[in-house]
């Protein structure tokens, strides 16, 4: 739902021209990551996103920071190594929104031989240096806690480590860091046209209120995800040799199926991998599907067939059967995968590479097109993108993001540290002591969502009454004001489903009070 502000709408009002070094189209993980890296190198940056940050693909992931164990099957050793290295870099940079997660792979007859799985897990553990996560091990599911929810046929399994991430908040934190380093982040701003001139791109933008902005940019980055080829052809009037294959991934959420902190990875006979992950304390997240997609990119939704597929697959492993009626929430996203020449039967969607490709066009002011990628490798993608751009912009500043925390991640100081990951529960305890007037569960949620920025949210507040009215259970005016001022939240959906996952805990609740509050107070909190 889009909430109208009290600002007067002005159609076709043009404001003075802005000039920047880099203009980024796209407010997903790749776009915000590139904007952050560029701003940190002292380049002037403007990012435009036609909707909200992480409104599409980047908030519709399986919520994992992982090397991609299954990609070893397709000999994607370079991608897996890169992702494994990035896994620990990201965990150190944002320990509040990225947490270690142990996965269990049940094994049964008819699946890949146990020796092959052990060999794959050994390789997974040793392709890159591992400092934070324990290695793989074999499990006796008849005695291990993870065997209890499973059907009796599963007596043996394997455990390995990866990490969980709040994907939408990862995007927002990159945008925040970019803005704090001088970038201009313009959400709900459509790129109407981009014309190449001798020394710059001339870009026309239109904001939600109808006003327009003309921008001169020395370079242009097309990081529009599934829209990348459309933007290139229809907006920029440029060609490309790359082919994107749009793949829809859908997930379902059900009430908690197990009472332990482990996640599961299931191998399906059709070659697909499905995860079952503990989610938001009281739920289990199950996904994903991999289906070719040709519909509207603005209206992506799960089908009844996908729901049935995920329910049926889960029923092959868990003793507790689930039906479509048990699904409390679902979501879908479209991933733009780079289609390479077919090698070894890679025509299946599940086998397409999740690696990224960068295409630099220097026939005039630079144009960098970003194709594909995954959340785990976004920072490296951004770093490589800037390595291509900075020489063309006469910028000598070196890469920097590997050794920098994201906003709120500086639990133990400005530099990322392993102990910040390992001792994050201690940070929560300190916050609960410092803000003893808050309910402990609320402080814990704030600590995970905002990290050290909890002190910005709670500055000068000494009692629950200082938080303002409670607009919904556990959601106070103070937090809504923070999300508007610092995180570009504008609507009920932004707040309940992307800046937080409170919407999942409020299914059936009437959210009209929050919507009314936004309609009356939003404008005065926007700069």
N, C-alpha and C positions, 0 to 999 in steps of 0.2 A: 504494500500500500504506500502510495506517495502522499506525503503530507504537505499541504500548501502552507507557505509561510505568510506572514503579514506584510511582507515586502510587496510593493506595487510591481506588477509585471510590466515590463517595457519591451516591446517587440522591435527587433531590428535596430536596437540602439548600439552604435559602434563606439567603443572606447579607444583611447590612444594606443598606438602600436607598441608592443613590447619586443625586446631583443634578447635572445638567449643563445648559449652555445649548443645546447642539446634540447630538443623537444621529443618527448617520449609519448607515443600513442599506446595506451593500454595500462590499466591499473590492476593487473594481476601480479603474480609473484615475480615474473620476469621483468615486467615494466618497472615495478617499484624497486626491485633489486638493482636494476641498471641506474635508475634515478638516484638511489642512495650512493652507489659507487661513484657516479659522476660528480655529485655534489661534494662528496668527500675529497675529490681531487681539485676542488676550487673552480669547477666549471659551473656556469649559470645554467639552471635546469628548469624546465617546465614539463610537467606530466599532465596529460588530459585523459580522463576516463569517462565514457559516456554514461555509465551507471555508478554504482557504489564500488569502492575498493573490494576486490575479491568477490564480486557479485556472481561470478560464473564458475569457470573451471577451477580456479584456485581455492574455492571453498567447498568443492565437491569431490575432494580426494578421499582416500581411505585413511587419512590422518597419520601417515607414517613417514618417518625419516629413516630410510633403509637403503641398503646396498642393492637390493633386488636379487634375492637368492635364485629365483627362477630364471633370471637372465643368463645364468651360467650355462643353462641347457642350450642356449642359442649362441654360445661362445662370445658373449658380450663382456669379455674380461676387462677391457678398458673402461667401459661404463661402470661396471661393478666396483672396480678399484677406485675410480673417481668418486663414486657415491659413498663408498665406505670411508674414504678420507674425509669427505664433506660431512658425513654423519657426526663425527666427533667435533669438527669445527663448529657446526651449528649447535650441538648440545652445549658446548662451552659458552657460546655467544648468547644463548637465550634459555637458561636453565629453568626459567619460570613457565615457559610454554612448550618446552621439549623435555620429555622424560624417558628414561630407559624402560624398555618393555621386553619381557621374555616371551618367546613364542614356542609353542609346542606343535610338532607335526606328528599326528598319529600315523602309524604304519600298519598296513594290512596286506594280506595276500593279493596278488594281482597288480600291486603298485610297483614302482621302481624298486629294484633290489636294495636291501638294507646297506650293502657294501657301497653301492653307488651314492646313496644319500649321505653316508658317513664321509665319503671322499669329497662330495660337494660341500658339506659343512666344514671340513678341514680347509678346503680351498677358500671358502668364504671367510673363515677366521684369520687366514694368513695372507690374503691378497693385499692388505694394508695394515699398518701399525694400529694396534688396538690398545687404548689406555683406560677406557671407561667401562667397557662392557665385558662380562665373562664370556668364555668360549662355549662351544657346543658340547652337548653330552647326550648319552643315551638314557632313556627313561623306562622304568617298569610301570606301565600304566595301571597295573593291578594294585600297586601300593602307593603310587604318587597321587597327590591331590588332584592333578589335572585329569586323571583317569575316571574320577567319579561321575562327571556329567556325560561321559562317553558310553557308547554301546559296548557290550561285553566283548565283542569281537576284537576290539582294539586293546591289545595287551602290551604292545611295545610302541615306543615313540622316541622322538628326538627333540631336544630343546636347543634354541640358539637365541641370540640377542639382536635387537634393533631398537628403534625408539618411536615414541608417539609424539605428534605435534598438533597444536591448535592451528590449523592451516590458515584460516581467515585472519587470525591475530598476527601470524607471521607476516602476512602481506601488510597489514596496518603498521606494524613496527618498522618495517622497511620504509614505508611512506613517512612515518614520523621522523625517523633518523634523517631521511633526505630533506625534509622540511626544516629540521633544526640545523641543518648544514646549509640552508639557503635556498633549497629547491621550492618551487611553487607547485603545489599539488591541487589540481582542479578536477574534482569529481563532478559527475553529472554535467559534463562538458563534452560536446560532440565536435569532432573534427569534421568540418564541412568540406574543406578543400586544402590541398597542399600543392603549391606550384614551385617548380625548380627555377631559380633565377641564377645569375652569374656567380654570386658569392654566397647565396643563402637560399633557404626555403622560405616561401611566403605562405603562411598557414592561417586559415580562417577558422576560428573556434566559435561555438555558440553555447552559452550557458543555459541552465534550465529556465531562467527567467526570460529568455529570448534575446538577451543582450549578446553582442558579438565582440570578439577580440581578434585583432590581427597581430600575428607574431612573426618576426623575422628570426629564423634559427640557422645557425651555421651548420647544423647537422640534424638529421631526423632518424629516429629509431622506431621501427614498426614492431611493437611487442604486443600485438593485439590478439595473440593466441589463436583460437579457431577462426577468427576473422582475418588472419594475417594475409592470406592470398587475396581475399576480397578487397581489403584495404589497398593492397599493392596494385591490383588491376583497376578498380573502380574509383578510388580516391586519389591515388598517386600516379595513375596511368603509366605504370611501369610493368615490365615483364619479369619472369623468373623461370628457372629450370627446375625448381623444387616442386614436388607434389605432396600435398598434405592429405592424409586419410583421416577423416573425422570418426573417432571411436567414442561411443557413449558408454560410460561406466555408471552403474546404478547401485545404490546401497539401501538396505532396509535397517530399521532400528526396532528392536523388540524389548520387552521387559527382560531383566537380567536372567540369563540362562545358567550362570555358574557364579559361585561365591569365592573366587580366588583372583589374584592379580595377573594371571597369565593370559595370553592371547593364543588363538589357534590359527594354524594355516592348514587348509585342506586341499588335497590334490584330487581334482575331479577327473573322471575317465576321459572327458572331452578335451583335456589338456589345459583347462583353465584352473587358476588358483583362486580360492576364496578364503578370506580372513573372517574370523569371529573375534571381536575385540571388546574388552570391557570399556564401557563408554558412559561418561557422565554419572558415575557412581551406581545408578540404578538401571542401566540399560546395557544391551549388547548390540554392537554394530556389526552387520554382516554384509560383505561385498568383496569384489565387485563383479559386474558383468562386463563383457567386451563385445560390443555390437557396432557394426557399421552404422553411421548416422547420416541422414540426408535432410532432416527437417530444419525447422527454424532454430537458430542458435539462441534466440531470446526466450524460447519457450520449450526447454528441455525437461522432460518428465519421464518417470519410470512407467513401464507398461505392466499390465496384469501378468503377462507372460514372464517378465523379468522377476516380479515378486514371487510367482509360483516357482520359478527356477531356483531362487535363493532359498526359499522355504524348503523345497524338496531336497536340495543339497545338504542343508543343515540337518535335515532329518536322517540323512544317511550316517551321521556321526553322533549326534546328541540323542540321549534317551528321551529327552523332552521334545516332542514333536511340535513344530510351529506351523501355523496356517496363515494365509493372508489376513485373516481377522486379527491375528496377534500383532500385526505390524502397526506401530504407533506413529511412525514417521518414516519418510523415505526421501531420498534426493538423488539427482542425476546431474552429471556434467559431461561435457564433450572435450575430449583430449585431442589436440592436433598432432598426430604422429607423422613423422617423416617417412614417406614410402620410398624404400630403396629398391634397386633391382632385385628380383627374387633370387635368393640364394638358399639352397637346401630346403625348399618348401616353406618359405617364410610368408606364405600368403595369409595365414591365420592372423586375425587381429591381435591375439594374445602374444604372437611372436614378433610383432613389429617393434623396432627399436624405440626405447624411451629416451634415447640420447637426443641432443639438440644439434641444430645446424645454424650457423651464422653466415649470412650472405651480405657482403659489403659491396655496394655500388658507388664507385667514385667518378662516375661520368657527370661531373658537376659537384655541387655541395654534397657531402656524404649522405648516403642512405644505408642504414643497417637494418636488415630484416632478420627477425628471430623466429625460428621454426622449431616446434617440438619442445622437448625438455620435460623435466619432472621437478617437483618441489625440492627434493634432496640436493639437486645439483644447481639450483638457481643462482647461488652466490658465485660459483665458479663460472657459470654462464655470463653473469654480469661482469666479472673480472676480465674474461676473455673479450667480451664486447668492448669494454673500455680500452683494452690493449690495442684493439684495431682502430678505435676512434681517436685516442689522444694524440697520436703523431700527426693526424690530419688537422687537429685543432691547436697545434703548437703548445701542447700541455705536457710538461715534464714530470708531473706528480706521479709517484709510484702507486701500485696497488696497496691497499690498506685494510680491507674488510676481514681478512683472515684472523687478524689479531685485534678485533674490536667487538665490543658487546653491542647487541641491539638494545633499544630503550627498555630499561627495567631489568636487563640481564646482568648489571654490574653488582651482583650480590656481594662479592668480596673485593670490589675495586674496579677500576676502569678496564683492566686487562682480563680477558677470558681465562678462567682457571678450572681445572678438573674438580677441585674441591667445591666449587659453586654448584656443580651437578650432583656430586655425591652427598653434599650437606644441605641441599635445599630444604629438607624438613626442618633443619635448625633455623633457617631464615623464617619459616612459617611460625615456629614457636616464638621467636623474638618479636615478630609482628603481633602475635596474639598477646604477648606480655605488654608491649608498648601501647596497644589499642585494646586494653582489657574491657573497655566499655562496649565494644562490638561483640556480637555473638561469634564464638570461635569459628563456626563453619563459614560465616560471611568473611571473616578476615582471611581464612584459608583460600576462599574463592578469589578475593582481591589479590592475594599474594601470587597466585598462579596466573591470574589475568594480567596484572600490572607490574609484577616484580617490585623493584625499588620505586617505581612510580606510584606505588601505594601511598608514599609519603606526600606526593603532589595531590593525589585525590583527597587525602585526609588532613591536609594542612589546615591548621587553626580550628580543627574540629575536636571537641573534647567529650562529646556525649552523642547518643543516638539521635537526640533531637536536633543536633547540628547538621544532620544529614538531610534535613528537609522531609517533605512528605514521602511516605512509602507509596509509590505509584502502582506497584505490583509486589507480590510477596518477594522480599529480599532485594527489591530494586528501589533505590531512593533517588530523590531529585539530585543530590550531590553527584552521584555516579553518572546520571544522564547528562548533567551539565559538563562533566569532565569529558564524556564521550563526544559531545558536540564540539567543545572547544579544542580538544587535542586530537581527536580521531575521526573527524569528518562524518560522524553519525548524523543522519538527518531524519530517518523514519523509524517507525516501530520495528520493521523488519531488520533494518541495520542493527538496531540495539539488541533485539532478542535472538537473532539468528546468525549474525556475523561477529559483532563485537563480543557477544557472549552466546552461550547455548541455553540461556534461560527459557527460551521458547519451548524447549523440549520438556522442561519441568512445569510448564504452565499450560500444557495441552488441555483445552476445555475451559481455561480461564478467560474471562472477558478482559481484553487488553485495551478497551476503549479509553480507559482513564489515561493511559500513557499517550495514546494518540491525541486525545484532547489537550493534554499538557503541551505536547509538541506544537500543536496548531496555535497555541496561545503564547508560547515562550521561546520557540525556536529562533526566531529572527534576532532577538536581542543578544543571543549568545554566539552569533556568527559574526566574525570580523568583517 
